Amino acid sequence: MFLAHRPTPHEIECFLDASRALPLSYAPAGLAHAGATGFRVDEQVVRVGVGDAAFSRAMTALAEWRHFELGWVELFPRRAAVAGGTVVAVAIRHFGFWSLNGCRVLYETGDGATGWGFAYGTLTNHAECGEEMFEIGLDPATGDVTYRIRAVSRPRAVLARVGHPLTRMLQARFRRDSARAVRLAVEARR
């Protein structure tokens, strides 16, 4: 859903209500693990801290969706449950307009001891088609804490297809800004 204005709380709530009944825009779930023909795979791993305390803070930041606190990207509801079936709306401000994009949390990853994360998939009202995985990892040998984002996607909406180079730029910006948000969340809780 593309808008010429920032979505109002009422518009967001209506969008979320409508999104809950929608299917994924692709099949089968699990693209973030395996990839698929016709989809682009993007992955970034960034060190966000060191040690057990940083690992714990990073996992909390991920569970609280702090990686979406970017100013130009917002998540609704703000502190949605990270549980399979949870539907969220991602609001994005780009190039003078806004978009609302529906996603559903699909699964969690990791054992919690050395890593944890989750993936969500795009619904049929999302400008893109695909899956995104967000993970926090702890390297037991070095103590390094990492944030990993892996996206498997292709444009779905006409504007996303026509503006594909700009879409790719926004996706790269999201990966960079998202990693920075996790790093700041880890540092702020010291």
C-alpha positions, 0 to 999 in steps of 0.5 A: 500500500503506497501513500502520499502521507504518513499512515495514520494509526487508523490506517495502520490498524485497518491494514493490520486487520486486513493483513492477518487473513492474507497468505504469503506472497511466495511458497514454500516458507523457508526461502531465507535458508535455501534461496530460490530461483528468481530471487536475489539473496542478500546477507550481511553479518556485522559485529555488534559487541563482545561477551555474554552481556552483549549477547544477551542485550543483542538478543533482547534488542532483536526480540524487541524489534529494535532493528526496525527503529530507524526513523525512516522505517517503523514496525507496527505493532511496536513490540510485536511478539516474535512468535510464528503467525504474528503479523506486522506492518512495516511502514517505510518513508522513501522518496517523498511517499510512504508504503505499508508492507505486511509480513508474518513471523514464520519461525525462530532459529538458533538454540539460544545458547550461541544464537537466536533469531527469527524469520518473517515472510512477505504477505500479498500486500507487500511491495516485495516478495520473499523472506528475511531472517534476523539472527544474533550469534555468539562465537564461543571462541572469541566472544564476538557477538554478531547480527546477521540479516539474510534476505531472499527477495524479488520485486512484486508491486509494479512500483518496486519492479519499475524502481528496482535500482532504488529498491535495491538501494533501500534494501542495502540501506536497511541492512546497514541501518538495522545493524547500526540500530542493534549495535546502538541498542547493545551499547546503550544497555551497558 
